[in-house]
Amino acid sequence: MRSSGNLHQWTDGYPSEAVILSDIEKDGGFVVEEDNQIVGYFAFLSSPEPTYARIYEGKWLDDKLPYHVVHRIASYPDAHGIFSCIMDFSFSKDSNIRIDTHRDNTIMQHCIAKYGFTYCGIIYLASGDERLAYQRITAQTSYMP
């Protein structure tokens, strides 16, 4: 699997096996299956997300409510509908979702906007890399793992 939206976004083996295993240990690593084959992966993690503590050139829609964050979306190039599948799952678990993407990943930006997210500003990863940050809040749903 790879990120087809921006081939330079994930470098040096990111996400590593350790990162994926950490997602799984937090009950936040998920696969997307089609015809009993894994076609995608994503992380769905509860707040707080440390890199979201500060946002620049904007603000979160709500910065008090708990939220979940979607990270590390990856799929096989010929897989379709993965983003919608991930978002349908995510919003069935929580009404407040945050997500970010690289400025050059126009495919992901299009998917995020199409799914109704609001652009909120810029966040910086621990590495210092910039990301565009988005949030969408829907009707209340409580998360159940």
Secondary structure, 3 states (H helix, E strand, C coil): CECCCCCCCCCCCCCCHHHHHHHHHCCCEEEEEECCEEEEEEEEEECCCHHHCCCECCCCCCCCCCCEEEEEEEECCCCCCHHHHHHHHHHHHCCEEEEEECCCCHHHHHHHHHCCCEEEEEEECCCCCEEEEEEEECCCCCCCC
